[in-house]
Each structure stands twice: as structure tokens, then as C-alpha cells.
Amino acid sequence: MAKQKIKVDGIDVRIDQNNYVSLTDIAKSSGDEPRLIIQNWMKNTNTVRYLYEWEEIHNPYSNRLHLQAVLDTSTNNRFSMSPKKWIEMTEAIGITSSSGRYGGTFAHQDIALNFCYWLNPTFQIYFIKEFQRLKAQEAKTLNIEWNIRRELAKAHYPMLKEAVMENLPSGAKKAGFYLADEADLINELVFGMTAQQWRKKYPSLKGNMRDNGTIEQLLLVSDLQIVDSLLLKWQCDKPQRIEILHKFANDLRIHFSESVAVQRVREIQDRALK
């Protein structure tokens, strides 16, 4: 099923969940049978050479022997090719093909651009414009969500910091260790690991564990900071706090599973995008 659509020169073009673009929809702009248009494109020697190079670069599991065989025979006048035949012969990943109501031929955006240019260079220009607009909108959404996540992660940290500072052990010279220890108590309840353990597990990810947390996790962090702050002020010892926080975290997860709090965050995102 298509994930979303863009309108290109009056034609609705579907984009699936893998961000593959519908060649079937693009072909409709010609006014002819899309299936035949795509087959004509695929019998073109330059197209086969392009698809060959794309799979060579992006697909480590392609059938190179068959790729070369198709390329060698593409200059033959009797050569014909279809998306399904191409996929079956070469184990290609750049093109997909399926039947049914939501089916059709979809392709990676690189290949879709090649098809657009072959079909109608003017349509390609409109396609690039709309596709870039879509990606810019997606980037804006991700940026808004990232900012919301950052605010959630630090919303009640000052309250927790104040409670830790008020309850430092006698003679303690540095508060940093106790703040980090308290943060990791919450991290373990929410993420199942400390900040250091997360960094060792995901060394390639940018930011910290809270930067990469889900909205549900960050709502949980925010609420646990409030409760932990109160427990510290009430001078509950660590075993007591862990027990209470653990139960509270489980109760919150049940609440979040109904998406009440998450829906509120989504509404904030939607308003920000309008």
C-alpha cells in the first residue's frame, strides 16, 4: 500500500513505505498503457545499462552472471524485458512489481528519475520539484519532533537536580557523580541500560540515548524525574525509590499504550506544521 502521494503536473504519483516511487503512475502521464510504456523503457539498451550499474553499486546480492547476460542481449532487436522478468533474472532490488489494487511497478528514486527523463524531461523537472518539496516537509517534521523530544528529555531535570543537591551525602564535594547516578537510575528503568552501556551498544548513533528515544520513552523519563525528585525530597532511600519508580514506570507504560499522552504530542506537532 502506498505510504503517500505527490501530485506531479496533474498526476498523482504514489510513494510506498520504502520510499520507492510508482513508475506505473508516472507512465500514466503519457496517456498510453502504463505496463507497455514501462516495458518499452526497459527494452532500451541505455536503460538496461543504467539498471545494471545501479544494481552493481547498491545490491551486493544481485545475480551478476544474469545481469551481464541481460546487458549483452539488450542490443538484440528481439530483446524484451518487463519488471517481473528483470527481478526474477537478476534478483534486482531497485525495482519492485506487484499486482492488485495497490500494486504496480515501483522503483528507487534514482531509477524513477531515469524513467522520467526517458519518458518526458519536462515531467522530470516537475517530479524533482514535488519530490524535493515532500522531502523538505519530512525534514521539517523530523526536526520538530526532535525538538519536542529534546524538550521532553530535559523538562523536569532542574527539579531532579535541585532535589539531588539538597540531599547530597555529608562531605560530598562533587554533585556530578550523584546527578549522573540518579539519571542512570531512570535510564535503566526506561531504556534498560545506563548511558555508558547505551553508548557502547550504539557507537555509530549521533547524540545520546535520550536524543534517540521514542516519544513514549521520553514522556516516561519526564514523569519519572518528577516522582524521583519528590522521593528524594521525602528522603526515601535508594531501594525504596527504585521499587516505587519501577511500579510507577509500569503503570505509565500501560497508560501510554492507550496513546493518550502521545496523541497530545502529535497534536502539538500537527499544529506546528500548519
C-alpha positions as CSV (number, residue, x, y, z in Angstrom):
1,M,0.0,0.0,0.0
2,A,1.2,3.5,-0.9
3,K,2.6,5.5,2.0
4,Q,1.9,8.9,0.5
5,K,1.3,10.7,-2.8
6,I,2.7,13.7,-4.6
7,K,0.9,15.5,-7.5
8,V,3.1,16.0,-10.5
9,D,1.7,18.0,-13.4
10,G,-1.8,16.9,-12.5
11,I,-0.8,13.2,-12.0
12,D,-1.0,11.5,-8.5
13,V,2.3,9.6,-8.0
14,R,2.4,7.1,-5.2
15,I,5.4,6.6,-2.9
16,D,5.4,3.3,-0.9
17,Q,6.6,2.6,2.6
18,N,10.2,2.1,1.3
19,N,10.2,5.5,-0.4
20,Y,10.0,3.7,-3.8
21,V,8.2,5.7,-6.5
22,S,5.4,4.4,-8.7
23,L,6.6,4.1,-12.3
24,T,3.0,2.9,-13.1
25,D,1.7,6.3,-12.0
26,I,4.4,8.2,-13.8
27,A,3.7,6.3,-17.0
28,K,0.1,7.5,-16.9
29,S,1.3,10.9,-17.9
30,S,1.9,9.7,-21.4
31,G,-1.7,8.7,-21.9
32,D,-0.8,5.2,-23.0
33,E,-1.0,1.8,-21.3
34,P,1.5,2.1,-18.3
35,R,2.6,-1.5,-18.5
36,L,3.6,-1.2,-22.1
37,I,5.3,2.1,-21.5
38,I,7.5,0.6,-18.8
39,Q,8.3,-2.4,-20.9
40,N,9.4,-0.2,-23.8
41,W,11.6,1.7,-21.4
42,M,13.2,-1.5,-20.1
43,K,14.0,-2.8,-23.6
44,N,16.1,0.2,-24.2
45,T,19.8,-0.6,-24.1
46,N,20.7,2.5,-22.2
47,T,18.1,1.7,-19.6
48,V,19.4,-1.8,-19.1
49,R,22.9,-0.4,-18.8
50,Y,21.7,2.1,-16.2
51,L,19.8,-0.6,-14.2
52,Y,22.9,-2.9,-14.4
53,E,25.2,-0.2,-12.9
54,W,22.6,0.7,-10.2
55,E,22.4,-2.9,-9.1
56,E,26.1,-3.3,-9.2
57,I,26.6,-0.4,-6.8
58,H,23.6,-0.9,-4.5
59,N,22.8,-4.6,-4.5
60,P,25.5,-7.0,-3.1
61,Y,23.2,-10.0,-3.7
62,S,22.4,-9.3,-7.4
63,N,22.9,-12.2,-9.9
64,R,25.9,-10.7,-11.7
65,L,26.0,-13.5,-14.3
66,H,22.4,-12.8,-15.3
67,L,22.9,-9.1,-15.1
68,Q,25.7,-9.4,-17.7
69,A,23.7,-11.7,-19.8
70,V,20.8,-9.3,-20.0
71,L,23.1,-6.5,-20.8
72,D,24.8,-8.5,-23.6
73,T,21.5,-9.4,-25.2
74,S,19.8,-5.9,-24.9
75,T,21.1,-4.8,-28.3
76,N,19.2,-7.7,-30.0
77,N,16.2,-6.5,-32.0
78,R,14.1,-9.2,-30.4
79,F,15.1,-8.3,-26.9
80,S,12.2,-7.6,-24.5
81,M,12.1,-7.0,-20.8
82,S,9.5,-6.5,-18.0
83,P,9.8,-5.6,-14.3
84,K,9.0,-9.1,-13.1
85,K,11.3,-10.7,-15.6
86,W,14.1,-8.3,-14.6
87,I,13.6,-9.0,-10.9
88,E,13.5,-12.8,-11.4
89,M,16.5,-13.0,-13.6
90,T,18.8,-10.6,-11.8
91,E,17.5,-10.6,-8.2
92,A,17.2,-6.9,-8.5
93,I,16.2,-4.6,-5.6
94,G,15.9,-1.3,-7.4
95,I,12.5,-2.2,-8.9
96,T,9.5,-3.9,-7.3
97,S,6.4,-5.2,-9.0
98,S,3.1,-6.5,-7.6
99,S,-0.5,-6.9,-8.7
100,G,-3.7,-5.9,-7.0
101,R,-5.4,-2.7,-6.2
102,Y,-2.4,-1.1,-4.6
103,G,0.1,-2.8,-6.9
104,G,2.1,-1.7,-9.9
105,T,5.8,-1.1,-10.6
106,F,7.7,0.9,-8.1
107,A,11.4,1.9,-8.2
108,H,14.1,3.6,-6.2
109,Q,14.0,7.4,-6.7
110,D,17.3,7.3,-8.8
111,I,15.6,4.9,-11.2
112,A,12.4,6.8,-11.2
113,L,14.3,9.9,-12.3
114,N,15.8,8.0,-15.1
115,F,12.4,6.8,-16.2
116,C,11.0,10.3,-16.0
117,Y,13.8,11.7,-18.2
118,W,13.3,8.9,-20.8
119,L,9.5,9.4,-20.8
120,N,9.3,13.2,-20.6
121,P,12.1,15.6,-19.5
122,T,9.6,18.3,-18.6
123,F,7.7,15.9,-16.4
124,Q,11.0,15.0,-14.7
125,I,11.5,18.7,-13.8
126,Y,8.1,18.8,-12.2
127,F,8.7,15.5,-10.4
128,I,12.0,16.7,-8.9
129,K,10.3,19.8,-7.7
130,E,7.5,18.0,-5.9
131,F,9.7,15.2,-4.6
132,Q,12.1,17.8,-3.1
133,R,9.1,19.6,-1.5
134,L,8.0,16.4,0.1
135,K,11.4,15.6,1.5
136,A,11.7,19.1,2.8
137,Q,8.4,18.7,4.6
138,E,9.5,15.4,6.0
139,A,12.7,17.0,7.3
140,K,10.7,19.8,8.9
141,T,8.5,17.2,10.7
142,L,11.6,15.3,11.9
143,N,13.2,18.5,13.2
144,I,10.0,19.5,15.1
145,E,9.8,16.0,16.6
146,W,13.5,16.1,17.5
147,N,13.0,19.5,19.3
148,I,9.9,18.1,21.1
149,R,12.0,15.1,22.2
150,R,14.8,17.3,23.5
151,E,12.3,19.4,25.5
152,L,10.7,16.3,26.9
153,A,14.0,14.9,28.0
154,K,15.1,18.0,29.9
155,A,11.7,19.3,31.0
156,H,11.9,18.3,34.7
157,Y,15.7,17.8,35.0
158,P,16.1,21.1,37.0
159,M,13.6,19.7,39.6
160,L,15.6,16.5,39.9
161,K,18.9,18.4,40.1
162,E,17.6,20.6,42.9
163,A,16.4,17.5,44.9
164,V,19.8,15.8,44.4
165,M,21.7,18.9,45.5
166,E,19.5,19.2,48.6
167,N,20.2,15.6,49.6
168,L,23.9,15.2,48.9
169,P,25.7,13.0,51.4
170,S,27.6,14.8,54.1
171,G,31.1,15.8,52.9
172,A,30.3,15.3,49.2
173,K,32.4,17.7,47.2
174,K,31.1,17.0,43.7
175,A,27.5,16.7,42.7
176,G,28.2,15.4,39.2
177,F,28.5,11.8,40.2
178,Y,25.3,11.8,42.2
179,L,23.4,13.5,39.4
180,A,24.7,11.0,36.8
181,D,23.8,8.1,39.1
182,E,20.3,9.4,39.6
183,A,19.9,9.9,35.8
184,D,21.1,6.4,35.2
185,L,18.6,5.0,37.7
186,I,15.9,6.5,35.4
187,N,17.7,5.4,32.3
188,E,17.7,1.8,33.4
189,L,14.0,1.9,34.2
190,V,13.2,3.4,30.8
191,F,15.8,2.1,28.4
192,G,17.0,-1.0,30.3
193,M,20.6,0.3,30.4
194,T,22.9,3.1,31.6
195,A,24.0,6.0,29.4
196,Q,27.5,4.4,29.1
197,Q,26.1,1.0,28.3
198,W,24.0,2.6,25.5
199,R,26.9,4.4,24.0
200,K,28.9,1.1,23.8
201,K,26.0,-0.7,22.3
202,Y,25.3,2.0,19.7
203,P,28.6,3.7,18.9
204,S,27.5,4.9,15.4
205,L,24.4,6.8,16.5
206,K,24.6,10.6,17.0
207,G,23.6,12.2,20.3
208,N,22.8,10.3,23.5
209,M,20.2,7.7,24.4
210,R,17.5,10.4,25.1
211,D,18.1,12.1,21.8
212,N,17.3,8.8,20.2
213,G,14.4,7.8,22.4
214,T,10.8,7.4,21.4
215,I,8.2,9.9,22.5
216,E,6.8,7.3,24.9
217,Q,10.3,6.8,26.4
218,L,10.8,10.5,26.8
219,L,7.4,11.1,28.4
220,L,8.3,8.3,30.8
221,V,11.7,10.0,31.6
222,S,10.0,13.3,32.2
223,D,7.4,11.8,34.6
224,L,9.9,9.7,36.4
225,Q,12.0,12.8,37.0
226,I,9.1,14.4,38.9
227,V,8.4,11.4,41.0
228,D,12.1,10.8,41.8
229,S,12.5,14.4,42.8
230,L,9.7,14.1,45.3
231,L,11.0,10.8,46.7
232,L,14.4,12.4,47.2
233,K,12.8,15.4,49.0
234,W,11.0,12.9,51.2
235,Q,14.3,11.3,51.9
236,C,13.4,7.8,50.6
237,D,16.4,5.6,50.4
238,K,17.5,4.2,47.0
239,P,16.0,0.7,47.3
240,Q,12.6,2.3,48.2
241,R,12.9,4.8,45.3
242,I,13.7,2.0,42.8
243,E,10.8,0.0,43.9
244,I,8.3,2.9,43.7
245,L,9.7,4.2,40.4
246,H,9.6,0.7,38.9
247,K,5.9,0.3,39.7
248,F,5.2,3.8,38.5
249,A,7.0,3.2,35.2
250,N,5.0,0.0,34.6
251,D,1.7,1.9,35.3
252,L,2.8,4.7,32.9
253,R,3.6,2.2,30.2
254,I,0.0,0.8,30.4
255,H,-1.3,4.4,30.2
256,F,0.9,5.2,27.2
257,S,-0.2,2.1,25.4
258,E,-3.6,3.8,25.0
259,S,-1.7,6.7,23.3
260,V,-3.3,9.4,25.3
261,A,-0.2,11.3,26.1
262,V,1.5,10.5,22.8
263,Q,-1.6,11.8,20.9
264,R,-1.2,15.2,22.7
265,V,2.4,15.4,21.5
266,R,1.3,14.5,18.0
267,E,-1.3,17.3,18.1
268,I,1.5,19.8,19.0
269,Q,3.5,18.6,16.0
270,D,0.5,19.0,13.7
271,R,-0.2,22.5,14.9
272,A,3.4,23.5,14.4
273,L,3.4,22.2,10.8
274,K,0.3,24.2,9.8
